[in-house]
Amino acid sequence: MELLDEFKMDILTTCKSKLNDIVEDYLISRPNWYFLKIDRKEFNLKNEISKIFSINIPDIFIVGSSQLGFSISPSKNKYKFNSFREFPDGDNEESDIDVAIISSVFFEEELEKLYNYLGGYHIKFINEKFCGIERGTDRKLNKVYYQDFSTYLLKGWLRSDKMPLDYKFLSEEIDLELKALRKKYNRKINIGIYKSYFYLINYHLKNIEKIQNYLEEEENSRCQ
């Protein structure tokens, strides 16, 4: 049985109160699909990241499509389970390696920097820092980007792609070391910082719950 089929079957046959087991099994405990495929140890990347951030290896998790071999992020309220792209595919670049770091220290440091950068979250700075050529100058759109940023912040997760414009996420030194890693692995490496393990697990748990509902609705529509 293909991993995707196994994943779907396990979700459909697991009661809602035990979906946490799916998260722990597929997203945390299993060896990384991509690193197994290219016959390289995921430990090596984790070890290098641990040295860059001066944190313990157990606080580093390789997540996303490289972990499973397919994406479990929704696209317009649908789950397409797109395969991990080892190479560029048409207009799409090769898939990134997503890394989750659990560090309350780094989380709080970035939170203080963000607070100061946004002038204590003053509306003037929100309008300035969440607009621009890439995002448009429509204030309503600016608020959407700010709400997106705020939502992830409340979920205990700081994402590099949800930051205000021109904000320097992490230090210059860390950024240079991450660029060296990207060159070494020939693939973009995205870093997300979680405040604690609780937020990492529960973010994925909520997504698995949505996937279960989606798969059940799909199953029911086939039977009608």
N, CA, C and O of each residue as an XYZ file, in Angstrom:
896
protein
N       0.840     -1.196      0.000
C       0.000      0.000      0.000
C       0.875      1.245      0.000
O       1.823      1.346      0.778
N       0.548      2.204     -0.887
C       1.277      3.457     -0.935
C       1.085      4.222      0.374
O       0.053      4.105      1.035
N       2.107      5.013      0.734
C       2.045      5.752      1.994
C       0.826      6.674      2.059
O       0.180      6.774      3.102
N       0.509      7.350      0.946
C      -0.642      8.249      0.936
C      -1.937      7.487      1.212
O      -2.782      7.950      1.978
N      -2.092      6.313      0.586
C      -3.287      5.496      0.820
C      -3.356      5.027      2.268
O      -4.422      5.011      2.884
N      -2.201      4.647      2.795
C      -2.130      4.214      4.199
C      -2.497      5.366      5.140
O      -3.230      5.187      6.113
N      -1.972      6.542      4.825
C      -2.237      7.741      5.612
C      -3.733      8.055      5.648
O      -4.301      8.312      6.709
N      -4.357      8.031      4.473
C      -5.794      8.308      4.384
C      -6.608      7.264      5.144
O      -7.537      7.604      5.876
N      -6.256      6.001      4.967
C      -6.984      4.923      5.630
C      -6.890      5.038      7.148
O      -7.880      4.855      7.857
N      -5.701      5.341      7.634
C      -5.511      5.475      9.086
C      -6.325      6.636      9.639
O      -6.892      6.540     10.727
N      -6.381      7.728      8.892
C      -7.162      8.877      9.347
C      -8.656      8.531      9.390
O      -9.358      8.882     10.339
N      -9.125      7.841      8.352
C     -10.545      7.491      8.282
C     -10.966      6.488      9.353
O     -12.116      6.485      9.791
N     -10.032      5.640      9.771
C     -10.384      4.587     10.732
C      -9.990      4.920     12.167
O     -10.157      4.095     13.065
N      -9.475      6.108     12.381
C      -9.083      6.529     13.736
C     -10.154      7.443     14.316
O     -10.591      8.381     13.650
N     -10.577      7.186     15.533
C     -11.599      8.036     16.151
C     -10.994      9.401     16.459
O      -9.784      9.536     16.644
N     -11.853     10.397     16.509
C     -11.388     11.778     16.657
C     -10.546     11.996     17.913
O      -9.621     12.808     17.914
N     -10.868     11.277     18.966
C     -10.141     11.459     20.227
C      -8.714     10.924     20.169
O      -7.904     11.214     21.049
N      -8.402     10.135     19.125
C      -7.064      9.542     19.022
C      -6.294     10.016     17.791
O      -5.288      9.416     17.415
N      -6.768     11.090     17.168
C      -6.074     11.609     15.986
C      -4.680     12.126     16.319
O      -3.836     12.268     15.434
N      -4.445     12.403     17.587
C      -3.114     12.824     18.014
C      -2.072     11.739     17.687
O      -0.903     12.038     17.446
N      -2.524     10.476     17.685
C      -1.628      9.361     17.345
C      -1.156      9.470     15.896
O      -0.019      9.115     15.584
N      -2.025      9.961     15.012
C      -1.655     10.141     13.601
C      -0.546     11.178     13.491
O       0.421     10.997     12.752
N      -0.702     12.264     14.235
C       0.310     13.328     14.226
C       1.650     12.781     14.708
O       2.677     12.974     14.059
N       1.632     12.104     15.841
C       2.873     11.568     16.422
C       3.511     10.526     15.509
O       4.734     10.484     15.370
N       2.686      9.690     14.890
C       3.198      8.605     14.047
C       3.768      9.139     12.738
O       4.954      8.966     12.455
N       2.922      9.788     11.940
C       3.315     10.178     10.589
C       4.191     11.429     10.536
O       5.109     11.513      9.719
N       3.912     12.391     11.397
C       4.580     13.688     11.267
C       5.762     13.893     12.205
O       6.587     14.781     11.991
N       5.840     13.070     13.243
C       6.911     13.258     14.228
C       7.872     12.069     14.279
O       9.086     12.249     14.186
N       7.341     10.879     14.422
C       8.176      9.706     14.715
C       8.822      9.056     13.498
O       9.936      8.541     13.588
N       8.139      9.074     12.373
C       8.653      8.352     11.195
C       9.874      9.040     10.590
O      10.011     10.261     10.667
N      10.763      8.239      9.984
C      11.910      8.832      9.284
C      11.416      9.717      8.140
O      10.352      9.475      7.570
N      12.188     10.729      7.817
C      11.824     11.667      6.766
C      11.845     10.995      5.394
O      12.839     10.380      5.010
N      10.731     11.120      4.655
C      10.578     10.459      3.349
C      11.660     10.906      2.371
O      12.263     10.070      1.698
N      11.913     12.197      2.284
C      12.845     12.716      1.294
C      14.268     12.255      1.571
O      14.979     11.854      0.649
N      14.687     12.307      2.819
C      16.055     11.913      3.143
C      16.266     10.415      2.955
O      17.364      9.986      2.601
N      15.230      9.619      3.185
C      15.334      8.188      2.888
C      15.487      7.979      1.387
O      16.259      7.128      0.946
N      14.753      8.753      0.615
C      14.769      8.596     -0.844
C      16.128      8.940     -1.436
O      16.590      8.270     -2.360
N      16.768      9.970     -0.916
C      18.078     10.371     -1.456
C      19.229      9.711     -0.705
O      20.398     10.011     -0.946
N      18.876      8.804      0.213
C      19.868      8.025      0.957
C      20.849      8.907      1.726
O      22.062      8.700      1.696
N      20.282      9.899      2.418
C      21.085     10.752      3.286
C      20.397     10.843      4.642
O      19.177     10.708      4.733
N      21.157     11.067      5.668
C      20.611     11.098      7.022
C      20.002     12.462      7.340
O      20.656     13.495      7.192
N      18.749     12.453      7.777
C      18.130     13.711      8.207
C      18.828     14.247      9.453
O      18.776     15.442      9.744
N      19.483     13.342     10.183
C      20.235     13.756     11.374
C      21.258     14.824     11.034
O      21.468     15.759     11.807
N      21.905     14.685      9.863
C      22.957     15.636      9.489
C      22.420     17.060      9.398
O      23.050     17.999      9.883
N      21.248     17.216      8.773
C      20.652     18.545      8.675
C      20.233     19.046     10.054
O      20.471     20.205     10.392
N      19.620     18.193     10.837
C      19.203     18.587     12.191
C      20.413     18.982     13.039
O      20.363     19.943     13.806
N      21.483     18.235     12.890
C      22.693     18.518     13.659
C      23.271     19.884     13.291
O      23.709     20.640     14.158
N      23.264     20.187     11.988
C      23.782     21.487     11.547
C      22.887     22.625     12.033
O      23.378     23.679     12.438
N      21.587     22.410     11.990
C      20.653     23.437     12.459
C      20.779     23.632     13.969
O      20.680     24.752     14.469
N      20.998     22.533     14.690
C      21.149     22.632     16.150
C      22.350     23.504     16.516
O      22.311     24.241     17.501
N      23.416     23.415     15.719
C      24.607     24.226     15.976
C      24.368     25.694     15.622
O      24.857     26.593     16.306
N      23.612     25.925     14.550
C      23.316     27.304     14.138
C      22.505     28.022     15.210
O      22.767     29.181     15.531
N      21.508     27.312     15.764
C      20.600     27.933     16.733
C      20.977     27.651     18.187
O      20.356     28.177     19.110
N      22.009     26.808     18.384
C      22.427     26.426     19.747
C      21.260     25.832     20.537
O      21.010     26.205     21.683
N      20.557     24.901     19.899
C      19.454     24.205     20.561
C      19.658     22.703     20.416
O      20.484     22.256     19.620
N      18.906     21.930     21.187
C      19.035     20.478     21.158
C      18.357     19.871     19.929
O      17.328     20.367     19.469
N      18.938     18.805     19.409
C      18.385     18.138     18.230
C      16.929     17.683     18.435
O      16.132     17.798     17.504
N      16.551     17.166     19.634
C      15.133     16.777     19.818
C      14.145     17.925     19.684
O      12.939     17.690     19.609
N      14.632     19.162     19.651
C      13.749     20.315     19.482
C      13.635     20.752     18.028
O      13.097     21.819     17.734
N      14.142     19.922     17.120
C      14.116     20.227     15.689
C      13.315     19.152     14.962
O      13.548     17.959     15.160
N      12.378     19.571     14.126
C      11.526     18.628     13.401
C      11.468     19.031     11.931
O      11.193     20.184     11.600
N      11.731     18.064     11.057
C      11.570     18.314      9.627
C      10.131     17.931      9.288
O       9.731     16.777      9.440
N       9.365     18.911      8.830
C       7.936     18.714      8.626
C       7.566     18.976      7.163
O       8.442     19.056      6.301
N       6.285     19.106      6.893
C       5.858     19.429      5.535
C       5.925     18.245      4.594
O       5.976     17.094      5.027
N       5.924     18.539      3.295
C       5.844     17.479      2.282
C       7.097     16.612      2.231
O       7.028     15.469      1.777
N       8.237     17.122      2.682
C       9.443     16.284      2.666
C       9.343     15.158      3.695
O       9.978     14.115      3.540
N       8.545     15.369      4.748
C       8.377     14.343      5.775
C       7.547     13.168      5.254
O       7.859     12.011      5.533
N       6.495     13.469      4.502
C       5.567     12.430      4.051
C       5.736     12.037      2.586
O       5.373     10.933      2.181
N       6.290     12.954      1.803
C       6.369     12.703      0.362
C       5.208     13.350     -0.368
O       5.125     13.284     -1.595
N       4.310     13.977      0.379
C       3.167     14.681     -0.216
C       2.720     15.775      0.751
O       2.978     15.718      1.953
N       2.046     16.762      0.189
C       1.606     17.905      0.987
C       0.249     17.628      1.629
O      -0.626     17.012      1.021
N       0.090     18.096      2.877
C      -1.220     17.982      3.531
C      -1.771     19.370      3.851
O      -2.613     19.525      4.736
N      -1.286     20.378      3.120
C      -1.811     21.728      3.275
C      -3.015     21.900      2.353
O      -2.982     21.455      1.206
N      -4.074     22.538      2.841
C      -5.266     22.711      1.995
C      -5.031     23.721      0.886
O      -4.233     24.647      1.035
N      -5.731     23.538     -0.225
C      -5.711     24.484     -1.332
C      -7.160     24.800     -1.667
O      -7.875     23.982     -2.247
N      -7.580     26.013     -1.287
C      -8.974     26.427     -1.496
C      -9.947     25.422     -0.879
O     -10.897     24.973     -1.521
N      -9.686     25.089      0.364
C     -10.548     24.192      1.152
C     -10.574     22.756      0.642
O     -11.423     21.963      1.047
N      -9.637     22.424     -0.254
C      -9.516     21.045     -0.739
C      -8.122     20.528     -0.443
O      -7.163     21.297     -0.372
N      -8.018     19.233     -0.272
C      -6.718     18.605     -0.028
C      -6.331     17.799     -1.262
O      -6.922     16.761     -1.560
N      -5.318     18.305     -1.975
C      -4.887     17.642     -3.213
C      -3.766     16.641     -2.977
O      -3.487     15.805     -3.837
N      -3.116     16.720     -1.806
C      -2.031     15.809     -1.456
C      -0.971     15.765     -2.557
O      -0.545     14.692     -2.983
N      -0.555     16.946     -3.008
C       0.440     17.041     -4.080
C       1.762     16.416     -3.659
O       2.199     16.570     -2.518
N       2.387     15.715     -4.582
C       3.651     15.037     -4.297
C       4.782     16.026     -4.081
O       4.788     17.113     -4.659
N       5.731     15.646     -3.253
C       6.943     16.433     -3.040
C       7.698     16.502     -4.366
O       7.950     15.473     -4.992
N       8.058     17.713     -4.792
C       8.756     17.884     -6.061
C      10.268     17.860     -5.835
O      10.840     18.766     -5.228
N      10.892     16.807     -6.336
C      12.355     16.717     -6.201
C      13.057     17.653     -7.171
O      14.172     18.110     -6.922
N      12.380     17.933     -8.289
C      12.941     18.793     -9.322
C      11.869     19.791     -9.754
O      10.686     19.565     -9.501
N      12.259     20.888    -10.401
C      11.255     21.834    -10.901
C      10.250     21.121    -11.803
O      10.607     20.228    -12.570
N       8.994     21.532    -11.694
C       7.915     20.887    -12.445
C       7.075     21.960    -13.118
O       6.224     22.579    -12.479
N       7.315     22.183    -14.416
C       6.586     23.223    -15.124
C       6.888     24.590    -14.536
O       8.044     25.009    -14.471
N       5.836     25.282    -14.108
C       6.008     26.612    -13.514
C       6.365     26.537    -12.033
O       6.652     27.563    -11.415
N       6.352     25.341    -11.463
C       6.614     25.171    -10.028
C       8.076     24.843     -9.759
O       8.680     24.029    -10.457
N       8.637     25.486     -8.736
C       9.993     25.158     -8.325
C       9.982     23.847     -7.544
O       8.925     23.337     -7.174
N      11.180     23.314     -7.302
C      11.250     22.120     -6.467
C      10.753     22.449     -5.062
O      10.825     23.597     -4.623
N      10.251     21.439     -4.364
C       9.682     21.655     -3.037
C      10.764     22.036     -2.021
O      11.918     21.621     -2.134
N      10.371     22.818     -1.049
C      11.277     23.236      0.018
C      11.330     22.176      1.119
O      10.499     21.270      1.177
N      12.329     22.317      1.987
C      12.384     21.521      3.209
C      11.951     22.443      4.346
O      12.584     23.465      4.611
N      10.875     22.067      5.003
C      10.346     22.876      6.099
C      10.840     22.334      7.437
O      10.724     21.143      7.727
N      11.390     23.231      8.237
C      11.946     22.830      9.529
C      11.242     23.602     10.649
O      11.150     24.829     10.616
N      10.755     22.860     11.629
C      10.125     23.464     12.801
C      11.100     23.411     13.969
O      11.642     22.355     14.295
N      11.313     24.551     14.585
C      12.200     24.644     15.743
C      11.366     25.027     16.961
O      10.588     25.981     16.919
N      11.535     24.282     18.035
C      10.843     24.617     19.271
C      11.820     25.334     20.188
O      12.779     24.742     20.684
N      11.562     26.612     20.403
C      12.443     27.397     21.261
C      11.680     28.596     21.803
O      11.417     29.553     21.074
N      11.332     28.543     23.063
C      10.633     29.669     23.676
C      11.547     30.898     23.721
O      11.076     32.035     23.675
N      12.866     30.652     23.811
C      13.833     31.761     23.854
C      13.820     32.535     22.542
O      13.659     33.755     22.538
N      13.991     31.817     21.416
C      13.975     32.482     20.110
C      12.618     33.102     19.830
O      12.534     34.190     19.260
N      11.550     32.409     20.230
C      10.204     32.918     20.012
C      10.019     34.266     20.704
O       9.524     35.218     20.100
N      10.418     34.342     21.967
C      10.256     35.581     22.726
C      11.156     36.693     22.193
O      10.762     37.860     22.174
N      12.361     36.331     21.761
C      13.276     37.333     21.198
C      12.674     37.965     19.938
O      12.705     39.184     19.766
N      12.122     37.108     19.054
C      11.514     37.614     17.824
C      10.253     38.409     18.131
O       9.954     39.391     17.451
N       9.521     37.993     19.146
C       8.293     38.686     19.523
C       8.597     40.112     19.987
O       7.871     41.049     19.654
N       9.660     40.262     20.747
C      10.076     41.601     21.198
C      10.500     42.467     20.007
O      10.149     43.644     19.925
N      11.259     41.864     19.090
C      11.699     42.593     17.902
C      10.499     43.046     17.069
O      10.459     44.178     16.586
N       9.529     42.156     16.907
C       8.330     42.477     16.136
C       7.519     43.582     16.812
O       6.995     44.479     16.152
N       7.429     43.503     18.116
C       6.685     44.512     18.880
C       7.293     45.899     18.647
O       6.575     46.869     18.406
N       8.606     45.977     18.722
C       9.294     47.253     18.515
C       9.204     47.714     17.055
O       9.011     48.898     16.781
N       9.345     46.770     16.132
C       9.309     47.082     14.699
C       7.955     47.655     14.291
O       7.876     48.533     13.432
N       6.888     47.148     14.914
C       5.540     47.588     14.585
C       5.021     48.655     15.548
O       3.819     48.910     15.618
N       5.938     49.273     16.285
C       5.557     50.371     17.171
C       4.485     49.990     18.160
O       3.525     50.730     18.374
N       4.656     48.820     18.765
C       3.646     48.345     19.702
C       2.349     47.971     18.991
O       1.264     48.075     19.564
N       2.474     47.525     17.714
C       1.329     47.144     16.874
C       0.407     48.346     16.619
O      -0.818     48.219     16.592
N       1.026     49.502     16.435
C       0.273     50.725     16.121
C      -0.287     50.604     14.706
O       0.387     50.097     13.809
N      -1.527     51.073     14.506
C      -2.197     50.939     13.213
C      -1.402     51.593     12.082
O      -1.423     51.111     10.949
N      -0.703     52.687     12.386
C       0.111     53.365     11.372
C       1.180     52.428     10.827
O       1.384     52.354      9.615
N       1.866     51.711     11.719
C       2.934     50.810     11.292
C       2.375     49.553     10.635
O       2.993     48.983      9.736
N       1.212     49.131     11.088
C       0.580     47.971     10.460
C       0.243     48.288      9.007
O       0.470     47.462      8.122
N      -0.303     49.492      8.754
C      -0.627     49.896      7.384
C       0.625     50.044      6.531
O       0.598     49.773      5.331
N       1.713     50.469      7.144
C       2.967     50.658      6.401
C       3.678     49.342      6.135
O       4.148     49.091      5.026
N       3.751     48.511      7.155
C       4.595     47.322      7.078
C       3.912     46.108      6.451
O       4.579     45.117      6.153
N       2.608     46.167      6.249
C       1.928     45.046      5.608
C       1.376     45.431      4.245
O       0.402     44.849      3.768
N       2.019     46.433      3.616
C       1.647     46.814      2.258
C       2.913     46.894      1.408
O       4.016     46.672      1.907
N       2.751     47.209      0.129
C       3.912     47.312     -0.750
C       3.549     46.844     -2.145
O       2.421     46.420     -2.399
N       4.504     46.924     -3.035
C       4.266     46.552     -4.432
C       3.820     45.100     -4.539
O       2.901     44.781     -5.293
N       4.478     44.212     -3.775
C       4.166     42.790     -3.863
C       2.760     42.485     -3.340
O       2.113     41.539     -3.788
N       2.308     43.284     -2.404
C       1.041     42.997     -1.745
C      -0.062     43.992     -2.103
O      -1.220     43.791     -1.735
N       0.283     45.050     -2.808
C      -0.707     46.062     -3.141
C      -0.843     47.086     -2.027
O      -0.381     46.860     -0.909
N      -1.470     48.201     -2.329
C      -1.579     49.282     -1.347
C      -2.986     49.406     -0.764
O      -3.275     50.339     -0.015
N      -3.849     48.468     -1.110
C      -5.212     48.462     -0.577
C      -5.173     48.162      0.921
O      -4.646     47.133      1.345
N      -5.744     49.083      1.727
C      -5.687     48.909      3.183
C      -6.419     47.654      3.651
O      -6.018     47.015      4.624
N      -7.499     47.308      2.946
C      -8.227     46.090      3.309
C      -7.331     44.868      3.125
O      -7.342     43.938      3.931
N      -6.552     44.898      2.036
C      -5.630     43.791      1.782
C      -4.527     43.765      2.827
O      -4.102     42.694      3.260
N      -4.058     44.950      3.235
C      -3.032     45.022      4.272
C      -3.512     44.353      5.551
O      -2.759     43.639      6.212
N      -4.782     44.594      5.895
C      -5.350     44.012      7.104
C      -5.424     42.493      6.999
O      -5.258     41.788      7.994
N      -5.675     41.991      5.787
C      -5.715     40.540      5.586
C      -4.355     39.934      5.899
O      -4.268     38.912      6.579
N      -3.281     40.568      5.399
C      -1.934     40.068      5.662
C      -1.585     40.161      7.143
O      -0.943     39.271      7.701
N      -2.018     41.255      7.770
C      -1.758     41.409      9.203
C      -2.532     40.370     10.006
O      -2.006     39.816     10.971
N      -3.767     40.103      9.621
C      -4.573     39.092     10.314
C      -3.954     37.704     10.154
O      -3.971     36.894     11.082
N      -3.403     37.440      8.956
C      -2.736     36.166      8.710
C      -1.526     36.018      9.630
O      -1.327     34.976     10.254
N      -0.725     37.082      9.702
C       0.435     37.120     10.590
C       0.001     36.901     12.046
O       0.609     36.118     12.777
N      -1.057     37.605     12.449
C      -1.536     37.538     13.835
C      -2.068     36.155     14.180
O      -1.863     35.663     15.290
N      -2.750     35.533     13.230
C      -3.326     34.201     13.469
C      -2.243     33.188     13.787
O      -2.367     32.411     14.733
N      -1.171     33.198     12.988
C      -0.081     32.252     13.243
C       0.639     32.586     14.545
O       1.093     31.695     15.263
N       0.736     33.869     14.834
C       1.369     34.288     16.087
C       0.594     33.732     17.281
O       1.194     33.241     18.238
N      -0.734     33.809     17.226
C      -1.568     33.288     18.304
C      -1.517     31.766     18.388
O      -1.816     31.180     19.429
N      -1.135     31.134     17.280
C      -0.982     29.678     17.274
C       0.403     29.260     17.752
O       0.772     28.089     17.670
N       1.166     30.232     18.253
C       2.491     29.928     18.788
C       3.522     29.606     17.735
O       4.467     28.862     17.994
N       3.345     30.173     16.521
C       4.224     29.831     15.400
C       4.625     31.106     14.663
O       3.765     31.856     14.201
N       5.931     31.351     14.555
C       6.463     32.466     13.774
C       6.994     31.914     12.459
O       7.932     31.117     12.441
N       6.383     32.348     11.359
C       6.764     31.879     10.027
C       7.488     32.976      9.265
O       7.084     34.138      9.298
N       8.552     32.603      8.583
C       9.338     33.591      7.837
C       8.524     34.222      6.706
O       8.766     35.374      6.346
N       7.558     33.480      6.137
C       6.785     34.001      5.011
C       5.562     34.807      5.447
O       4.783     35.253      4.605
N       5.389     34.997      6.757
C       4.256     35.783      7.256
C       4.720     37.054      7.968
O       3.942     37.689      8.681
N       5.960     37.416      7.778
C       6.519     38.576      8.464
C       6.138     39.888      7.767
O       5.780     39.885      6.589
N       6.218     41.012      8.500
C       6.003     42.325      7.863
C       7.071     42.585      6.809
O       8.157     42.007      6.858
N       6.756     43.455      5.858
C       7.730     43.795      4.821
C       8.982     44.413      5.423
O       8.910     45.200      6.366
N      10.134     44.044      4.863
C      11.439     44.579      5.264
C      11.850     44.197      6.685
O      12.835     44.719      7.207
N      11.102     43.292      7.310
C      11.478     42.853      8.661
C      12.559     41.783      8.567
O      12.452     40.852      7.768
N      13.580     41.918      9.372
C      14.684     40.958      9.369
C      14.387     39.835     10.357
O      14.579     39.980     11.564
N      13.919     38.722      9.821
C      13.599     37.566     10.650
C      14.888     36.817     10.988
O      15.613     36.399     10.086
N      15.174     36.645     12.266
C      16.413     36.040     12.755
C      17.597     36.964     12.461
O      17.448     37.973     11.772
N      18.752     36.618     12.979
C      19.913     37.501     12.856
C      20.602     37.339     11.507
O      20.374     36.369     10.784
N      21.448     38.314     11.185
C      22.214     38.268      9.937
C      23.116     37.042      9.902
O      23.259     36.391      8.866
N      23.723     36.734     11.049
C      24.627     35.579     11.136
C      23.889     34.272     10.874
O      24.365     33.424     10.120
N      22.727     34.113     11.499
C      21.932     32.899     11.294
C      21.481     32.804      9.844
O      21.494     31.726      9.250
N      21.083     33.935      9.279
C      20.623     33.954      7.890
C      21.722     33.501      6.936
O      21.453     32.755      5.994
N      22.949     33.939      7.167
C      24.075     33.534      6.314
C      24.344     32.042      6.416
O      24.638     31.386      5.417
N      24.243     31.507      7.628
C      24.472     30.075      7.827
C      23.371     29.239      7.185
O      23.632     28.151      6.671
N      22.145     29.743      7.214
C      21.038     29.040      6.567
C      21.182     29.061      5.047
O      20.833     28.093      4.371
N      21.698     30.167      4.517
C      21.943     30.247      3.075
C      22.990     29.227      2.644
O      22.890     28.632      1.572
N      23.999     29.034      3.501
C      25.031     28.034      3.214
C      24.414     26.626      3.204
O      24.793     25.779      2.395
N      23.467     26.392      4.104
C      22.778     25.095      4.138
C      21.939     24.880      2.883
O      21.900     23.781      2.330
N      21.272     25.937      2.443
C      20.454     25.842      1.228
C      21.326     25.455      0.035
O      20.937     24.656     -0.817
N      22.527     26.054      0.005
C      23.452     25.745     -1.091
C      23.933     24.301     -0.988
O      24.053     23.607     -1.998
N      24.204     23.859      0.225
C      24.713     22.502      0.443
C      23.683     21.449      0.050
O      24.021     20.438     -0.565
N      22.419     21.694      0.412
C      21.359     20.715      0.132
C      20.622     21.013     -1.174
O      19.695     20.296     -1.551
N      21.042     22.077     -1.857
C      20.474     22.438     -3.151
C      18.951     22.576     -3.078
O      18.231     22.179     -3.995
N      18.494     23.131     -2.000
C      17.048     23.236     -1.781
C      16.788     24.285     -0.707
O      17.522     24.367      0.278
N      15.751     25.079     -0.897
C      15.419     26.099      0.087
C      14.977     25.443      1.394
O      14.204     24.486      1.397
N      15.483     25.976      2.498
C      15.128     25.450      3.811
C      14.382     26.536      4.579
O      14.944     27.581      4.908
N      13.108     26.270      4.858
C      12.276     27.232      5.576
C      12.317     26.940      7.070
O      12.211     25.791      7.499
N      12.472     27.998      7.849
C      12.517     27.848      9.305
C      11.268     28.476      9.927
O      10.936     29.632      9.663
N      10.592     27.689     10.755
C       9.478     28.204     11.545
C       9.809     27.989     13.011
O      10.364     26.954     13.381
N       9.474     28.956     13.839
C       9.785     28.841     15.270
C       8.491     28.701     16.074
O       7.600     29.547     16.001
N       8.413     27.622     16.834
C       7.264     27.393     17.715
C       7.650     27.718     19.150
O       8.783     27.499     19.579
N       6.680     28.245     19.873
C       6.926     28.594     21.267
C       7.122     27.347     22.122
O       7.925     27.353     23.055
N       6.387     26.270     21.805
C       6.502     25.028     22.576
C       6.009     23.856     21.749
O       5.416     24.040     20.686
N       6.255     22.649     22.240
C       5.813     21.422     21.581
C       4.289     21.386     21.487
O       3.736     20.860     20.521
N       3.624     21.935     22.472
C       2.158     21.999     22.494
C       1.627     22.637     21.212
O       0.703     22.108     20.595
N       2.204     23.765     20.808
C       1.726     24.476     19.628
C       2.040     23.708     18.340
O       1.232     23.705     17.412
N       3.191     23.065     18.278
C       3.550     22.269     17.101
C       2.541     21.138     16.902
O       1.996     20.969     15.812
N       2.298     20.371     17.957
C       1.395     19.234     17.872
C      -0.025     19.678     17.568
O      -0.694     19.091     16.718
N      -0.483     20.701     18.251
C      -1.880     21.113     18.082
C      -2.146     21.782     16.741
O      -3.258     21.691     16.220
N      -1.152     22.448     16.175
C      -1.339     22.996     14.835
C      -1.610     21.852     13.856
O      -2.552     21.912     13.065
N      -0.786     20.822     13.916
C      -0.953     19.687     13.001
C      -2.202     18.878     13.329
O      -2.849     18.343     12.428
N      -2.541     18.784     14.602
C      -3.745     18.052     15.002
C      -4.991     18.690     14.390
O      -5.863     17.990     13.876
N      -5.070     20.018     14.445
C      -6.222     20.706     13.869
C      -6.320     20.439     12.370
O      -7.415     20.290     11.829
N      -5.177     20.379     11.710
C      -5.172     20.104     10.271
C      -5.617     18.672      9.992
O      -6.378     18.428      9.056
N      -5.144     17.726     10.801
C      -5.541     16.326     10.623
C      -7.049     16.169     10.845
O      -7.699     15.386     10.153
N      -7.596     16.898     11.792
C      -9.048     16.859     12.031
C      -9.804     17.345     10.794
O     -10.827     16.773     10.419
N      -9.292     18.408     10.163
C      -9.918     18.925      8.947
C      -9.805     17.917      7.803
O     -10.739     17.746      7.019
N      -8.648     17.251      7.719
C      -8.452     16.243      6.674
C      -9.428     15.091      6.880
O     -10.005     14.588      5.916
N      -9.616     14.670      8.128
C     -10.561     13.587      8.405
C     -11.966     13.969      7.940
O     -12.647     13.172      7.294
N     -12.396     15.184      8.269
C     -13.719     15.651      7.836
C     -13.821     15.676      6.318
O     -14.841     15.297      5.742
N     -12.735     16.135      5.672
C     -12.708     16.211      4.209
C     -12.813     14.823      3.585
O     -13.581     14.617      2.645
N     -12.043     13.876      4.105
C     -12.055     12.510      3.567
C     -13.398     11.824      3.809
O     -13.873     11.071      2.959
N     -14.007     12.082      4.959
C     -15.329     11.503      5.254
C     -16.385     12.048      4.301
O     -17.248     11.306      3.834
N     -16.316     13.344      4.015
C     -17.267     13.932      3.067
C     -17.056     13.368      1.665
O     -18.013     13.116      0.932
N     -15.782     13.174      1.304
C     -15.456     12.570      0.002
C     -16.010     11.165     -0.089
O     -16.579     10.783     -1.112
N     -15.848     10.391      0.976
C     -16.318      9.012      1.037
C     -17.839      8.961      0.929
O     -18.386      8.114      0.223
N     -18.511      9.852      1.618
C     -19.974      9.888      1.615
C     -20.513     10.256      0.239
O     -21.526      9.718     -0.207
N     -19.815     11.195     -0.438
C     -20.278     11.617     -1.770
C     -20.141     10.490     -2.784
O     -20.927     10.406     -3.728
N     -19.152      9.626     -2.596
C     -18.976      8.482     -3.506
C     -20.094      7.457     -3.316
O     -20.515      6.798     -4.267
N     -20.564      7.333     -2.081
C     -21.567      6.318     -1.762
C     -22.986      6.745     -2.142
O     -23.900      5.921     -2.170
N     -23.162      8.015     -2.430
C     -24.521      8.501     -2.762
C     -24.894      8.194     -4.208
O     -25.993      8.532     -4.647
